[in-house]
Amino acid sequence: MSVSEQLKILCVKLNISVSELARLSGKSPQAFSQKMKHESFTVDELKQIAQASGCEYIGAFELHNGERVEY
């Protein structure tokens, strides 16, 4: 699942529009839309979006032995 799809699902679960999520995270809806179109969000931006929307972003690689490499 792409980041853009995840963000759209987040909006549905929060009952807000993508434009509103953009504004909450400090971006214009147009800039946010371009980032979604190009799948160009950084981990820091995703964490900022999560914080602005009242949730937590967890990005990690989990190895077969259970170890995690987190940002």
N, CA, C, O and CB atoms as a CASP TS submission, in Angstrom:
PFRMAT TS
TARGET T0000
AUTHOR 0000-0000-0000
METHOD Language model
MODEL 1
PARENT N/A
ATOM      1  N   MET     1       0.847  -1.173   0.000  1.00  0.00           N
ATOM      2  CA  MET     1       0.000   0.000   0.000  1.00  0.00           C
ATOM      3  C   MET     1       0.894   1.239   0.000  1.00  0.00           C
ATOM      4  O   MET     1       1.863   1.315   0.756  1.00  0.00           O
ATOM      5  CB  MET     1      -0.965  -0.003   1.223  1.00  0.00           C
ATOM      6  N   SER     2       0.567   2.186  -0.836  1.00  0.00           N
ATOM      7  CA  SER     2       1.384   3.396  -0.926  1.00  0.00           C
ATOM      8  C   SER     2       1.090   4.337   0.250  1.00  0.00           C
ATOM      9  O   SER     2       0.076   4.208   0.936  1.00  0.00           O
ATOM     10  CB  SER     2       1.129   4.118  -2.269  1.00  0.00           C
ATOM     11  N   VAL     3       1.996   5.273   0.456  1.00  0.00           N
ATOM     12  CA  VAL     3       1.824   6.268   1.512  1.00  0.00           C
ATOM     13  C   VAL     3       0.570   7.099   1.247  1.00  0.00           C
ATOM     14  O   VAL     3      -0.182   7.414   2.170  1.00  0.00           O
ATOM     15  CB  VAL     3       3.069   7.182   1.610  1.00  0.00           C
ATOM     16  N   SER     4       0.353   7.448  -0.010  1.00  0.00           N
ATOM     17  CA  SER     4      -0.840   8.243  -0.353  1.00  0.00           C
ATOM     18  C   SER     4      -2.119   7.506   0.004  1.00  0.00           C
ATOM     19  O   SER     4      -3.064   8.105   0.518  1.00  0.00           O
ATOM     20  CB  SER     4      -0.844   8.589  -1.846  1.00  0.00           C
ATOM     21  N   GLU     5      -2.152   6.205  -0.267  1.00  0.00           N
ATOM     22  CA  GLU     5      -3.327   5.401   0.101  1.00  0.00           C
ATOM     23  C   GLU     5      -3.494   5.368   1.612  1.00  0.00           C
ATOM     24  O   GLU     5      -4.615   5.455   2.114  1.00  0.00           O
ATOM     25  CB  GLU     5      -3.204   3.963  -0.451  1.00  0.00           C
ATOM     26  N   GLN     6      -2.392   5.244   2.341  1.00  0.00           N
ATOM     27  CA  GLN     6      -2.460   5.237   3.803  1.00  0.00           C
ATOM     28  C   GLN     6      -2.992   6.569   4.319  1.00  0.00           C
ATOM     29  O   GLN     6      -3.799   6.598   5.248  1.00  0.00           O
ATOM     30  CB  GLN     6      -1.073   4.945   4.410  1.00  0.00           C
ATOM     31  N   LEU     7      -2.544   7.668   3.722  1.00  0.00           N
ATOM     32  CA  LEU     7      -3.010   8.986   4.156  1.00  0.00           C
ATOM     33  C   LEU     7      -4.491   9.180   3.861  1.00  0.00           C
ATOM     34  O   LEU     7      -5.202   9.789   4.659  1.00  0.00           O
ATOM     35  CB  LEU     7      -2.199  10.084   3.479  1.00  0.00           C
ATOM     36  N   LYS     8      -4.960   8.678   2.742  1.00  0.00           N
ATOM     37  CA  LYS     8      -6.390   8.761   2.419  1.00  0.00           C
ATOM     38  C   LYS     8      -7.216   7.958   3.413  1.00  0.00           C
ATOM     39  O   LYS     8      -8.275   8.412   3.846  1.00  0.00           O
ATOM     40  CB  LYS     8      -6.653   8.259   0.989  1.00  0.00           C
ATOM     41  N   ILE     9      -6.750   6.783   3.776  1.00  0.00           N
ATOM     42  CA  ILE     9      -7.443   5.957   4.782  1.00  0.00           C
ATOM     43  C   ILE     9      -7.439   6.666   6.128  1.00  0.00           C
ATOM     44  O   ILE     9      -8.443   6.658   6.841  1.00  0.00           O
ATOM     45  CB  ILE     9      -6.776   4.558   4.910  1.00  0.00           C
ATOM     46  N   LEU    10      -6.304   7.283   6.478  1.00  0.00           N
ATOM     47  CA  LEU    10      -6.227   8.040   7.727  1.00  0.00           C
ATOM     48  C   LEU    10      -7.286   9.135   7.741  1.00  0.00           C
ATOM     49  O   LEU    10      -7.962   9.337   8.749  1.00  0.00           O
ATOM     50  CB  LEU    10      -4.819   8.648   7.914  1.00  0.00           C
ATOM     51  N   CYS    11      -7.428   9.834   6.636  1.00  0.00           N
ATOM     52  CA  CYS    11      -8.443  10.898   6.552  1.00  0.00           C
ATOM     53  C   CYS    11      -9.849  10.350   6.757  1.00  0.00           C
ATOM     54  O   CYS    11     -10.659  10.960   7.456  1.00  0.00           O
ATOM     55  CB  CYS    11      -8.359  11.609   5.196  1.00  0.00           C
ATOM     56  N   VAL    12     -10.141   9.205   6.153  1.00  0.00           N
ATOM     57  CA  VAL    12     -11.463   8.590   6.321  1.00  0.00           C
ATOM     58  C   VAL    12     -11.688   8.247   7.785  1.00  0.00           C
ATOM     59  O   VAL    12     -12.757   8.516   8.333  1.00  0.00           O
ATOM     60  CB  VAL    12     -11.601   7.320   5.441  1.00  0.00           C
ATOM     61  N   LYS    13     -10.676   7.649   8.423  1.00  0.00           N
ATOM     62  CA  LYS    13     -10.821   7.248   9.828  1.00  0.00           C
ATOM     63  C   LYS    13     -10.948   8.456  10.749  1.00  0.00           C
ATOM     64  O   LYS    13     -11.617   8.382  11.780  1.00  0.00           O
ATOM     65  CB  LYS    13      -9.631   6.393  10.259  1.00  0.00           C
ATOM     66  N   LEU    14     -10.307   9.572  10.382  1.00  0.00           N
ATOM     67  CA  LEU    14     -10.394  10.792  11.188  1.00  0.00           C
ATOM     68  C   LEU    14     -11.581  11.668  10.799  1.00  0.00           C
ATOM     69  O   LEU    14     -11.858  12.680  11.443  1.00  0.00           O
ATOM     70  CB  LEU    14      -9.113  11.588  11.055  1.00  0.00           C
ATOM     71  N   ASN    15     -12.286  11.259   9.726  1.00  0.00           N
ATOM     72  CA  ASN    15     -13.428  12.014   9.220  1.00  0.00           C
ATOM     73  C   ASN    15     -13.048  13.441   8.830  1.00  0.00           C
ATOM     74  O   ASN    15     -13.754  14.398   9.150  1.00  0.00           O
ATOM     75  CB  ASN    15     -14.531  12.042  10.260  1.00  0.00           C
ATOM     76  N   ILE    16     -11.911  13.561   8.129  1.00  0.00           N
ATOM     77  CA  ILE    16     -11.471  14.855   7.625  1.00  0.00           C
ATOM     78  C   ILE    16     -11.079  14.698   6.154  1.00  0.00           C
ATOM     79  O   ILE    16     -10.883  13.582   5.671  1.00  0.00           O
ATOM     80  CB  ILE    16     -10.277  15.413   8.469  1.00  0.00           C
ATOM     81  N   SER    17     -10.968  15.813   5.458  1.00  0.00           N
ATOM     82  CA  SER    17     -10.544  15.772   4.055  1.00  0.00           C
ATOM     83  C   SER    17      -9.017  15.772   3.976  1.00  0.00           C
ATOM     84  O   SER    17      -8.330  16.095   4.945  1.00  0.00           O
ATOM     85  CB  SER    17     -11.130  16.977   3.264  1.00  0.00           C
ATOM     86  N   VAL    18      -8.514  15.409   2.823  1.00  0.00           N
ATOM     87  CA  VAL    18      -7.066  15.459   2.603  1.00  0.00           C
ATOM     88  C   VAL    18      -6.587  16.908   2.715  1.00  0.00           C
ATOM     89  O   VAL    18      -5.500  17.165   3.232  1.00  0.00           O
ATOM     90  CB  VAL    18      -6.692  14.859   1.209  1.00  0.00           C
ATOM     91  N   SER    19      -7.388  17.841   2.236  1.00  0.00           N
ATOM     92  CA  SER    19      -7.037  19.263   2.350  1.00  0.00           C
ATOM     93  C   SER    19      -6.917  19.695   3.801  1.00  0.00           C
ATOM     94  O   SER    19      -6.026  20.465   4.161  1.00  0.00           O
ATOM     95  CB  SER    19      -8.076  20.125   1.642  1.00  0.00           C
ATOM     96  N   GLU    20      -7.818  19.196   4.624  1.00  0.00           N
ATOM     97  CA  GLU    20      -7.768  19.531   6.053  1.00  0.00           C
ATOM     98  C   GLU    20      -6.527  18.918   6.699  1.00  0.00           C
ATOM     99  O   GLU    20      -5.887  19.554   7.535  1.00  0.00           O
ATOM    100  CB  GLU    20      -9.047  19.039   6.776  1.00  0.00           C
ATOM    101  N   LEU    21      -6.188  17.700   6.320  1.00  0.00           N
ATOM    102  CA  LEU    21      -4.972  17.071   6.840  1.00  0.00           C
ATOM    103  C   LEU    21      -3.753  17.884   6.434  1.00  0.00           C
ATOM    104  O   LEU    21      -2.830  18.063   7.228  1.00  0.00           O
ATOM    105  CB  LEU    21      -4.842  15.618   6.331  1.00  0.00           C
ATOM    106  N   ALA    22      -3.747  18.373   5.206  1.00  0.00           N
ATOM    107  CA  ALA    22      -2.645  19.218   4.730  1.00  0.00           C
ATOM    108  C   ALA    22      -2.506  20.450   5.604  1.00  0.00           C
ATOM    109  O   ALA    22      -1.411  20.776   6.059  1.00  0.00           O
ATOM    110  CB  ALA    22      -2.865  19.632   3.265  1.00  0.00           C
ATOM    111  N   ARG    23      -3.621  21.134   5.837  1.00  0.00           N
ATOM    112  CA  ARG    23      -3.581  22.350   6.653  1.00  0.00           C
ATOM    113  C   ARG    23      -3.141  22.049   8.085  1.00  0.00           C
ATOM    114  O   ARG    23      -2.371  22.811   8.670  1.00  0.00           O
ATOM    115  CB  ARG    23      -4.953  23.028   6.660  1.00  0.00           C
ATOM    116  N   LEU    24      -3.629  20.940   8.654  1.00  0.00           N
ATOM    117  CA  LEU    24      -3.225  20.562  10.008  1.00  0.00           C
ATOM    118  C   LEU    24      -1.716  20.354  10.107  1.00  0.00           C
ATOM    119  O   LEU    24      -1.096  20.663  11.124  1.00  0.00           O
ATOM    120  CB  LEU    24      -3.954  19.292  10.441  1.00  0.00           C
ATOM    121  N   SER    25      -1.143  19.828   9.037  1.00  0.00           N
ATOM    122  CA  SER    25       0.290  19.530   9.058  1.00  0.00           C
ATOM    123  C   SER    25       1.142  20.705   8.587  1.00  0.00           C
ATOM    124  O   SER    25       2.360  20.573   8.461  1.00  0.00           O
ATOM    125  CB  SER    25       0.576  18.322   8.196  1.00  0.00           C
ATOM    126  N   GLY    26       0.514  21.856   8.323  1.00  0.00           N
ATOM    127  CA  GLY    26       1.258  23.053   7.987  1.00  0.00           C
ATOM    128  C   GLY    26       1.617  23.192   6.521  1.00  0.00           C
ATOM    129  O   GLY    26       2.504  23.974   6.180  1.00  0.00           O
ATOM    130  N   LYS    27       0.955  22.459   5.650  1.00  0.00           N
ATOM    131  CA  LYS    27       1.223  22.530   4.213  1.00  0.00           C
ATOM    132  C   LYS    27      -0.027  23.028   3.494  1.00  0.00           C
ATOM    133  O   LYS    27      -1.145  22.869   3.983  1.00  0.00           O
ATOM    134  CB  LYS    27       1.664  21.142   3.656  1.00  0.00           C
ATOM    135  N   SER    28       0.181  23.628   2.334  1.00  0.00           N
ATOM    136  CA  SER    28      -0.966  24.023   1.533  1.00  0.00           C
ATOM    137  C   SER    28      -1.560  22.758   0.902  1.00  0.00           C
ATOM    138  O   SER    28      -0.833  21.802   0.634  1.00  0.00           O
ATOM    139  CB  SER    28      -0.561  25.077   0.438  1.00  0.00           C
ATOM    140  N   PRO    29      -2.862  22.750   0.665  1.00  0.00           N
ATOM    141  CA  PRO    29      -3.467  21.585   0.013  1.00  0.00           C
ATOM    142  C   PRO    29      -2.822  21.266  -1.339  1.00  0.00           C
ATOM    143  O   PRO    29      -2.709  20.100  -1.716  1.00  0.00           O
ATOM    144  CB  PRO    29      -4.956  21.818  -0.178  1.00  0.00           C
ATOM    145  N   GLN    30      -2.400  22.305  -2.064  1.00  0.00           N
ATOM    146  CA  GLN    30      -1.783  22.081  -3.370  1.00  0.00           C
ATOM    147  C   GLN    30      -0.431  21.380  -3.232  1.00  0.00           C
ATOM    148  O   GLN    30      -0.151  20.425  -3.956  1.00  0.00           O
ATOM    149  CB  GLN    30      -1.612  23.411  -4.111  1.00  0.00           C
ATOM    150  N   ALA    31       0.405  21.850  -2.306  1.00  0.00           N
ATOM    151  CA  ALA    31       1.721  21.235  -2.094  1.00  0.00           C
ATOM    152  C   ALA    31       1.559  19.804  -1.590  1.00  0.00           C
ATOM    153  O   ALA    31       2.293  18.906  -2.002  1.00  0.00           O
ATOM    154  CB  ALA    31       2.561  22.067  -1.090  1.00  0.00           C
ATOM    155  N   PHE    32       0.595  19.600  -0.698  1.00  0.00           N
ATOM    156  CA  PHE    32       0.330  18.274  -0.131  1.00  0.00           C
ATOM    157  C   PHE    32      -0.118  17.318  -1.234  1.00  0.00           C
ATOM    158  O   PHE    32       0.315  16.167  -1.291  1.00  0.00           O
ATOM    159  CB  PHE    32      -0.747  18.356   0.987  1.00  0.00           C
ATOM    160  N   SER    33      -0.992  17.817  -2.109  1.00  0.00           N
ATOM    161  CA  SER    33      -1.489  17.012  -3.216  1.00  0.00           C
ATOM    162  C   SER    33      -0.348  16.589  -4.145  1.00  0.00           C
ATOM    163  O   SER    33      -0.313  15.452  -4.615  1.00  0.00           O
ATOM    164  CB  SER    33      -2.551  17.788  -4.001  1.00  0.00           C
ATOM    165  N   GLN    34       0.574  17.499  -4.405  1.00  0.00           N
ATOM    166  CA  GLN    34       1.722  17.166  -5.252  1.00  0.00           C
ATOM    167  C   GLN    34       2.594  16.102  -4.604  1.00  0.00           C
ATOM    168  O   GLN    34       3.073  15.192  -5.280  1.00  0.00           O
ATOM    169  CB  GLN    34       2.553  18.416  -5.541  1.00  0.00           C
ATOM    170  N   LYS    35       2.803  16.213  -3.293  1.00  0.00           N
ATOM    171  CA  LYS    35       3.591  15.209  -2.581  1.00  0.00           C
ATOM    172  C   LYS    35       2.897  13.842  -2.638  1.00  0.00           C
ATOM    173  O   LYS    35       3.556  12.810  -2.767  1.00  0.00           O
ATOM    174  CB  LYS    35       3.813  15.641  -1.112  1.00  0.00           C
ATOM    175  N   MET    36       1.575  13.844  -2.541  1.00  0.00           N
ATOM    176  CA  MET    36       0.831  12.588  -2.635  1.00  0.00           C
ATOM    177  C   MET    36       0.953  12.002  -4.038  1.00  0.00           C
ATOM    178  O   MET    36       1.146  10.798  -4.203  1.00  0.00           O
ATOM    179  CB  MET    36      -0.652  12.805  -2.271  1.00  0.00           C
ATOM    180  N   LYS    37       0.839  12.857  -5.036  1.00  0.00           N
ATOM    181  CA  LYS    37       0.907  12.402  -6.427  1.00  0.00           C
ATOM    182  C   LYS    37       2.261  11.769  -6.738  1.00  0.00           C
ATOM    183  O   LYS    37       2.338  10.768  -7.450  1.00  0.00           O
ATOM    184  CB  LYS    37       0.642  13.570  -7.382  1.00  0.00           C
ATOM    185  N   HIS    38       3.325  12.361  -6.202  1.00  0.00           N
ATOM    186  CA  HIS    38       4.681  11.887  -6.490  1.00  0.00           C
ATOM    187  C   HIS    38       5.236  10.947  -5.416  1.00  0.00           C
ATOM    188  O   HIS    38       6.375  10.493  -5.521  1.00  0.00           O
ATOM    189  CB  HIS    38       5.606  13.069  -6.645  1.00  0.00           C
ATOM    190  N   GLU    39       4.434  10.653  -4.381  1.00  0.00           N
ATOM    191  CA  GLU    39       4.880   9.789  -3.288  1.00  0.00           C
ATOM    192  C   GLU    39       6.217  10.276  -2.747  1.00  0.00           C
ATOM    193  O   GLU    39       7.168   9.502  -2.633  1.00  0.00           O
ATOM    194  CB  GLU    39       4.993   8.325  -3.760  1.00  0.00           C
ATOM    195  N   SER    40       6.285  11.561  -2.413  1.00  0.00           N
ATOM    196  CA  SER    40       7.571  12.145  -2.039  1.00  0.00           C
ATOM    197  C   SER    40       7.641  12.642  -0.598  1.00  0.00           C
ATOM    198  O   SER    40       8.367  13.594  -0.309  1.00  0.00           O
ATOM    199  CB  SER    40       7.882  13.273  -2.955  1.00  0.00           C
ATOM    200  N   PHE    41       6.902  12.017   0.301  1.00  0.00           N
ATOM    201  CA  PHE    41       6.963  12.396   1.714  1.00  0.00           C
ATOM    202  C   PHE    41       8.220  11.822   2.356  1.00  0.00           C
ATOM    203  O   PHE    41       8.592  10.677   2.097  1.00  0.00           O
ATOM    204  CB  PHE    41       5.705  11.910   2.468  1.00  0.00           C
ATOM    205  N   THR    42       8.867  12.619   3.191  1.00  0.00           N
ATOM    206  CA  THR    42       9.992  12.127   3.970  1.00  0.00           C
ATOM    207  C   THR    42       9.463  11.528   5.271  1.00  0.00           C
ATOM    208  O   THR    42       8.307  11.744   5.635  1.00  0.00           O
ATOM    209  CB  THR    42      11.017  13.264   4.254  1.00  0.00           C
ATOM    210  N   VAL    43      10.297  10.790   5.954  1.00  0.00           N
ATOM    211  CA  VAL    43       9.901  10.217   7.248  1.00  0.00           C
ATOM    212  C   VAL    43       9.564  11.341   8.227  1.00  0.00           C
ATOM    213  O   VAL    43       8.594  11.242   8.979  1.00  0.00           O
ATOM    214  CB  VAL    43      11.033   9.310   7.826  1.00  0.00           C
ATOM    215  N   ASP    44      10.358  12.404   8.219  1.00  0.00           N
ATOM    216  CA  ASP    44      10.072  13.529   9.119  1.00  0.00           C
ATOM    217  C   ASP    44       8.712  14.159   8.815  1.00  0.00           C
ATOM    218  O   ASP    44       7.985  14.531   9.736  1.00  0.00           O
ATOM    219  CB  ASP    44      11.174  14.591   9.008  1.00  0.00           C
ATOM    220  N   GLU    45       8.366  14.281   7.545  1.00  0.00           N
ATOM    221  CA  GLU    45       7.061  14.834   7.182  1.00  0.00           C
ATOM    222  C   GLU    45       5.933  13.918   7.634  1.00  0.00           C
ATOM    223  O   GLU    45       4.899  14.394   8.102  1.00  0.00           O
ATOM    224  CB  GLU    45       6.977  15.061   5.671  1.00  0.00           C
ATOM    225  N   LEU    46       6.120  12.617   7.500  1.00  0.00           N
ATOM    226  CA  LEU    46       5.096  11.670   7.948  1.00  0.00           C
ATOM    227  C   LEU    46       4.920  11.736   9.461  1.00  0.00           C
ATOM    228  O   LEU    46       3.800  11.638   9.964  1.00  0.00           O
ATOM    229  CB  LEU    46       5.461  10.240   7.520  1.00  0.00           C
ATOM    230  N   LYS    47       6.006  11.900  10.173  1.00  0.00           N
ATOM    231  CA  LYS    47       5.913  12.048  11.634  1.00  0.00           C
ATOM    232  C   LYS    47       5.184  13.341  11.995  1.00  0.00           C
ATOM    233  O   LYS    47       4.397  13.367  12.941  1.00  0.00           O
ATOM    234  CB  LYS    47       7.326  12.035  12.277  1.00  0.00           C
ATOM    235  N   GLN    48       5.443  14.412  11.244  1.00  0.00           N
ATOM    236  CA  GLN    48       4.763  15.687  11.482  1.00  0.00           C
ATOM    237  C   GLN    48       3.265  15.563  11.201  1.00  0.00           C
ATOM    238  O   GLN    48       2.444  16.087  11.954  1.00  0.00           O
ATOM    239  CB  GLN    48       5.378  16.798  10.607  1.00  0.00           C
ATOM    240  N   ILE    49       2.913  14.874  10.125  1.00  0.00           N
ATOM    241  CA  ILE    49       1.504  14.648   9.794  1.00  0.00           C
ATOM    242  C   ILE    49       0.830  13.847  10.912  1.00  0.00           C
ATOM    243  O   ILE    49      -0.281  14.168  11.333  1.00  0.00           O
ATOM    244  CB  ILE    49       1.370  13.904   8.433  1.00  0.00           C
ATOM    245  N   ALA    50       1.502  12.820  11.376  1.00  0.00           N
ATOM    246  CA  ALA    50       0.955  11.994  12.457  1.00  0.00           C
ATOM    247  C   ALA    50       0.727  12.821  13.713  1.00  0.00           C
ATOM    248  O   ALA    50      -0.334  12.744  14.332  1.00  0.00           O
ATOM    249  CB  ALA    50       1.893  10.821  12.765  1.00  0.00           C
ATOM    250  N   GLN    51       1.720  13.607  14.082  1.00  0.00           N
ATOM    251  CA  GLN    51       1.587  14.427  15.282  1.00  0.00           C
ATOM    252  C   GLN    51       0.442  15.428  15.139  1.00  0.00           C
ATOM    253  O   GLN    51      -0.339  15.623  16.071  1.00  0.00           O
ATOM    254  CB  GLN    51       2.899  15.163  15.570  1.00  0.00           C
ATOM    255  N   ALA    52       0.346  16.055  13.980  1.00  0.00           N
ATOM    256  CA  ALA    52      -0.712  17.043  13.741  1.00  0.00           C
ATOM    257  C   ALA    52      -2.097  16.415  13.769  1.00  0.00           C
ATOM    258  O   ALA    52      -3.076  17.078  14.111  1.00  0.00           O
ATOM    259  CB  ALA    52      -0.493  17.733  12.407  1.00  0.00           C
ATOM    260  N   SER    53      -2.182  15.130  13.408  1.00  0.00           N
ATOM    261  CA  SER    53      -3.487  14.462  13.369  1.00  0.00           C
ATOM    262  C   SER    53      -3.766  13.650  14.630  1.00  0.00           C
ATOM    263  O   SER    53      -4.768  12.939  14.708  1.00  0.00           O
ATOM    264  CB  SER    53      -3.567  13.556  12.157  1.00  0.00           C
ATOM    265  N   GLY    54      -2.881  13.758  15.610  1.00  0.00           N
ATOM    266  CA  GLY    54      -3.128  13.110  16.896  1.00  0.00           C
ATOM    267  C   GLY    54      -2.831  11.626  16.924  1.00  0.00           C
ATOM    268  O   GLY    54      -3.411  10.892  17.724  1.00  0.00           O
ATOM    269  N   CYS    55      -1.932  11.175  16.057  1.00  0.00           N
ATOM    270  CA  CYS    55      -1.544   9.769  16.095  1.00  0.00           C
ATOM    271  C   CYS    55      -0.024   9.667  16.025  1.00  0.00           C
ATOM    272  O   CYS    55       0.671  10.679  16.121  1.00  0.00           O
ATOM    273  CB  CYS    55      -2.204   8.976  14.931  1.00  0.00           C
ATOM    274  N   GLU    56       0.481   8.483  15.864  1.00  0.00           N
ATOM    275  CA  GLU    56       1.923   8.258  15.850  1.00  0.00           C
ATOM    276  C   GLU    56       2.316   7.537  14.572  1.00  0.00           C
ATOM    277  O   GLU    56       1.643   6.600  14.143  1.00  0.00           O
ATOM    278  CB  GLU    56       2.367   7.450  17.087  1.00  0.00           C
ATOM    279  N   TYR    57       3.413   7.982  13.967  1.00  0.00           N
ATOM    280  CA  TYR    57       3.945   7.301  12.789  1.00  0.00           C
ATOM    281  C   TYR    57       5.078   6.401  13.247  1.00  0.00           C
ATOM    282  O   TYR    57       6.003   6.848  13.926  1.00  0.00           O
ATOM    283  CB  TYR    57       4.433   8.320  11.702  1.00  0.00           C
ATOM    284  N   ILE    58       5.002   5.137  12.874  1.00  0.00           N
ATOM    285  CA  ILE    58       6.043   4.178  13.240  1.00  0.00           C
ATOM    286  C   ILE    58       6.617   3.612  11.950  1.00  0.00           C
ATOM    287  O   ILE    58       5.950   2.850  11.250  1.00  0.00           O
ATOM    288  CB  ILE    58       5.482   3.034  14.167  1.00  0.00           C
ATOM    289  N   GLY    59       7.851   3.982  11.636  1.00  0.00           N
ATOM    290  CA  GLY    59       8.517   3.464  10.449  1.00  0.00           C
ATOM    291  C   GLY    59       9.704   2.627  10.885  1.00  0.00           C
ATOM    292  O   GLY    59      10.591   3.122  11.580  1.00  0.00           O
ATOM    293  N   ALA    60       9.731   1.383  10.490  1.00  0.00           N
ATOM    294  CA  ALA    60      10.813   0.506  10.923  1.00  0.00           C
ATOM    295  C   ALA    60      10.969  -0.666   9.969  1.00  0.00           C
ATOM    296  O   ALA    60      10.044  -1.042   9.248  1.00  0.00           O
ATOM    297  CB  ALA    60      10.559   0.002  12.344  1.00  0.00           C
ATOM    298  N   PHE    61      12.160  -1.226   9.989  1.00  0.00           N
ATOM    299  CA  PHE    61      12.412  -2.501   9.328  1.00  0.00           C
ATOM    300  C   PHE    61      12.509  -3.528  10.445  1.00  0.00           C
ATOM    301  O   PHE    61      13.213  -3.321  11.433  1.00  0.00           O
ATOM    302  CB  PHE    61      13.728  -2.470   8.428  1.00  0.00           C
ATOM    303  N   GLU    62      11.795  -4.635  10.281  1.00  0.00           N
ATOM    304  CA  GLU    62      11.866  -5.683  11.287  1.00  0.00           C
ATOM    305  C   GLU    62      12.570  -6.891  10.684  1.00  0.00           C
ATOM    306  O   GLU    62      12.130  -7.444   9.676  1.00  0.00           O
ATOM    307  CB  GLU    62      10.450  -6.063  11.804  1.00  0.00           C
ATOM    308  N   LEU    63      13.666  -7.291  11.314  1.00  0.00           N
ATOM    309  CA  LEU    63      14.444  -8.423  10.843  1.00  0.00           C
ATOM    310  C   LEU    63      13.785  -9.726  11.265  1.00  0.00           C
ATOM    311  O   LEU    63      12.938  -9.736  12.159  1.00  0.00           O
ATOM    312  CB  LEU    63      15.879  -8.352  11.372  1.00  0.00           C
ATOM    313  N   HIS    64      14.167 -10.813  10.633  1.00  0.00           N
ATOM    314  CA  HIS    64      13.572 -12.119  10.937  1.00  0.00           C
ATOM    315  C   HIS    64      13.776 -12.524  12.401  1.00  0.00           C
ATOM    316  O   HIS    64      12.964 -13.260  12.961  1.00  0.00           O
ATOM    317  CB  HIS    64      14.166 -13.185  10.021  1.00  0.00           C
ATOM    318  N   ASN    65      14.860 -12.045  13.018  1.00  0.00           N
ATOM    319  CA  ASN    65      15.098 -12.391  14.413  1.00  0.00           C
ATOM    320  C   ASN    65      14.346 -11.490  15.399  1.00  0.00           C
ATOM    321  O   ASN    65      14.528 -11.603  16.611  1.00  0.00           O
ATOM    322  CB  ASN    65      16.571 -12.328  14.700  1.00  0.00           C
ATOM    323  N   GLY    66      13.500 -10.593  14.872  1.00  0.00           N
ATOM    324  CA  GLY    66      12.694  -9.743  15.715  1.00  0.00           C
ATOM    325  C   GLY    66      13.298  -8.373  15.996  1.00  0.00           C
ATOM    326  O   GLY    66      12.619  -7.502  16.540  1.00  0.00           O
ATOM    327  N   GLU    67      14.549  -8.171  15.638  1.00  0.00           N
ATOM    328  CA  GLU    67      15.171  -6.863  15.836  1.00  0.00           C
ATOM    329  C   GLU    67      14.524  -5.834  14.922  1.00  0.00           C
ATOM    330  O   GLU    67      14.069  -6.159  13.825  1.00  0.00           O
ATOM    331  CB  GLU    67      16.690  -6.932  15.576  1.00  0.00           C
ATOM    332  N   ARG    68      14.489  -4.594  15.386  1.00  0.00           N
ATOM    333  CA  ARG    68      13.912  -3.519  14.590  1.00  0.00           C
ATOM    334  C   ARG    68      14.962  -2.454  14.314  1.00  0.00           C
ATOM    335  O   ARG    68      15.774  -2.118  15.177  1.00  0.00           O
ATOM    336  CB  ARG    68      12.696  -2.903  15.304  1.00  0.00           C
ATOM    337  N   VAL    69      14.931  -1.936  13.107  1.00  0.00           N
ATOM    338  CA  VAL    69      15.733  -0.785  12.739  1.00  0.00           C
ATOM    339  C   VAL    69      14.727   0.342  12.529  1.00  0.00           C
ATOM    340  O   VAL    69      13.966   0.349  11.562  1.00  0.00           O
ATOM    341  CB  VAL    69      16.630  -1.055  11.441  1.00  0.00           C
ATOM    342  N   GLU    70      14.744   1.302  13.469  1.00  0.00           N
ATOM    343  CA  GLU    70      13.783   2.402  13.428  1.00  0.00           C
ATOM    344  C   GLU    70      14.480   3.704  13.121  1.00  0.00           C
ATOM    345  O   GLU    70      15.678   3.863  13.355  1.00  0.00           O
ATOM    346  CB  GLU    70      13.025   2.511  14.748  1.00  0.00           C
ATOM    347  N   TYR    71      13.720   4.617  12.602  1.00  0.00           N
ATOM    348  CA  TYR    71      14.244   5.931  12.287  1.00  0.00           C
ATOM    349  C   TYR    71      14.272   6.778  13.529  1.00  0.00           C
ATOM    350  O   TYR    71      14.686   7.936  13.477  1.00  0.00           O
ATOM    351  CB  TYR    71      13.421   6.604  11.199  1.00  0.00           C
TER
END
